[in-house]
Amino acid sequence: MYILGNEGSFANKVIKELKLKNSGKIFEYYLIKRNVDSAVAIKNSINWIRNFKKLNSSIIFIGGETRNENKMYLMNVLLPYCIYMESQKSNVRFIYLSSLSVFGLPSSKIMTFASKMRPEDFYGKTKLMLDNILFANSLNGISAIFPGSIVTKKRPNLIWKIYKYRDNSIISFLFRFIPFVGGLSATNPKMITNEIYKQSLVKVDDPSKKIFCTEFVALESISNYLKILGIKVKNDSTKPIFKIKSFSLFFVKLITTFLPYALRRRIIFFTIPIYYK
């Protein structure tokens, strides 16, 4: 097993757990340093792969760029494509992380790989670009894993923010009157580790496949989810006085038409349970 990823806690966690699962077998990894020039990162990554002469097992890419648009094409398209080409030379399976952002705004309450994919931000567009290139050119040898928002104990991100303002602030009482019925598609490193390991056992000549790696976390259950992650919370989620079954996806998309894309996505997921299956 050969792994490339970005330097940081997420990659360290995944590598640590994969190493335990892969005990006794080939295990090599390379971490791309923070703030390194993209061209240098690509050159160093490919050189690291080529130092092995021939790969003897799956090669996995868990890196990419999520913030700096100037680096996204190189790090989200060109680099993983180059890694894929190296996997082809050695005839090993290529496993990588895509993103739910390739779908853009959801077109229905249940999303599948047959659903429309219309990302509006550049990050989602680069992820979709790579997916399209790889799956248009190879019917075999690729496993694309689609995680939701990656949540860890150290970086609970949006889930923690929701808890902080809704359940542990002076404005908590306001949320008694806001019936949020949606949720978040979340993924933790253990889920990703298990799926990567599972895909590493798939034969290289087996069909290419796309896999959702996510779980739906209802907004009303966020406190419990944080507890499962090992994060101490003071109380259970604030419950609204009244509930509604659900909002109309068409209606929510219509009334948010002129809002920024990122805000529209958030409102949709907060008001409507969207499932990726």
N, C-alpha and C positions, 0 to 999 in steps of 0.2 A: 504494500500500500504506500503510495506516494502522495503527499498532501502539500498544497500551496495555499497560503492565506495571508491576511493582513496581520501585522503585529498587533496584539491586544488581548484582552481577557476572553473574548468570544472564541478566537482561534485556539488559545491556550487550553480552554475548557474542552473543546471538541477534540483536540489532539490528545489530551490526557486520557479522555475516556476511550477514544478509538485505539490508543496504544494498549490499553488493558484488554479490550476486546480482541485485538489482533496479536495477542501475546504469542511469541514463538515464530511469528511470520515476518516477512519483510516489512519494515516500517521506517520510512524516511519522511522528513518534512522540511519545508522552507518558509520562513516568514518574511514578508515584504515590510521593510521598515517604514515608519511614519514619515510623511513629508518628503520622501525620496522622489526625484524626478520620474515621471511616468515612463519615459523612454529607457531610463536606467533600470527601473523596476522590471520592465519587459525583458531587457537584455540579460539581467542577472537571473531572472526566473528561468528563462530558456537555457541559459548556460548551466544552471543547476541541474536541470533535467538531463541535458546531454552528457553531463559528467558520468552518468550511469551506463552510457553506451547503449544498453537495451533495458527497457522496463519489463519487469516480470510480474506485475500485478496492476490493479486499477490505479489511475491517477485522478486526484480529486482537487477541485479548485473551490475554495470557500472564501475567496477574497472579492475585491471589486471596490468601486467608489460610490458613495452614497450622497456626498455633500458638494464636492467641487465639480461643477459642470464641465470645466475645462479639461478634467481628467477622465470623465466618464466614458467617452468613446474608447480611449486607449485601454482603460482598466476593465471595462465591462464588456467590450466587444473584441478588440484586437488581442489582448493578452490571453483570455480564455480560448480564443480561436487558435492561437499559436500553440497553446498547451494541447488542445484537441488534435492538432496536426502531429504533435510529437507522440500522442497516444496511438495514432494511426500507424506511425512508423514501427512501433513495437507491438501492434495488434493487441492492445489492452483496452479495457473499458474506461471511458471518460465520464466522470461524475461531477456535476457542478450545481451550484445554487442559483436558481432564477429568482423570481419575485412575484407576488400577487399583484404588484403594481402594473404588470403587463396588461391587466384587464381594464385599467382605468376606472371609470365610474361603473359600478355593477349594472348589468342590463336586466338582471332578475334576482330574486331572493335566493335562488340556488344556482351557483356558478359551477360550470364544468369546463373542461378543456375544449368543448365545442362552443362555448359562449364567445361573444364578440370580445375582441381585444383592441381597445382604443385608448392607450395611455396618453395622457396630455402633458405629463412632465417629462423632462429629458431623461431622467433616471429610468423611468418605465420604458421609454422608447429604446434606450440602449439595451435593456434587458430583453425586450421583445425582438430587437434586431438580431441578437445572438441566437435566441431560440429559433427564429425563422431560418437563419443561415445553417445552423447545425441540423435541424430536422428536415430541411429541404434537400440536404446533401447526403445524409446518412440514415438508412433505415435500421441500422444495427449499431450496437456498441456505445450508446449514449444513455445516461440516466440524468434527467433534469429534475431537481427537487425544488418545489415551490413552497417556501416557508412563509408564515405570516410575520407579524411584527415580532422580532426576536427579543425575548424578555429573559433577563437573568436577575439573580439576587442583587448584584451590584448595579445593574442598569435596568430597573423596571420601567423606565421611560414613561410613556403615556399612561400606563396603568397606575403608576404611582401618583401622577399628577391628578388623575380623576379622583383617586382616593383622598388625596390631600385637600382638594377644594370641596369635594362633595361630602366627605365623611369626617374631616378633621380640621375644619376651619370655622371662622365666625359666620360664614355665609352658608353653612350646612343646611340651615333651616329652609333656605330658598329651594333646595332640591326636593323638599317635601311636596312641592307643587309642580315639579318637572318630571313627567312620566317617561324617562328614557327607557325604551324597551329593546334597544339594539345591543350591540356588543362589539368585541374585537376578535379578529382572527390572530391568535397568538401562537408562538412557537418557542420552546426553550431548547438550550443546547443538547439536552439529553435526547429529545425527540429527533433532532437533526442527526446526532451521533448514531442512533439506532437505525435510521433510514440509510445513512451513508454506508454503514457496515452491511446492512441487508443488500444494498445495491452492489457492494464490492464483491459479493458472492455470486452475482449474476454473470453468466458467461459472456464473453466479449461479442460473440456472434448472435446472441439473443437480441430480439427487436429493441430498438430505442424506445424509451418510455418517459412519460412525464408523471410526476407523483406529487400530490398535495401533501404537505407536512405541516398541519396546522390544527388547532382546536379552537372552537368557538367559546369565548369567555363572555358571558352575559354581564352587562354593566352592573346589574344588581348583585352579582356574585364576586365582584372584584376583591373585596376584603378577604374572602375565603381563598381566592387564587393567590393573593399575596402571602397568606399564611402557608400555603402549600410550597411556595418558593422559599420559605424560611425567613420571611420578612415579618417583623413584629408590627402588628397594627392594634390600635387601641379599641376598636369597636367594629361591629358588623356594618355593612353598607346601609346608608340612609334609605329608608323605604318611602316612596311617594305615597301621598294620601290616596290617590286614585290611579288606576291603571287603564291602559287601552291595549287591545290585542296587538295592533300593529298599525303603522302608517302605510299609505300607498307609495310605492317606489316612484311611480310616475309623478305623483303630486309633490313629493319632496324634491325630486330633480327639477321640476318645473319652477317651484318657488325659490330655488337656489341658483337659478340659471346664471345670474349676473355676479355671483360671488366667486372669489378666487378658487381655483381647482382644488387645492389642498383643503380649504375650508369646506367645500361642497362634499368631498369624500368623508370628512369627519362627521358632518351633520348626517349624512346618509347612514353611516355605520352606527351612529349613536341612536338613531331613531328607528332603524329597521334591522332585524337580525338577518345577516347575509351569510350563507353557508357555502363553503368551497368543498365540492365532493367529486 
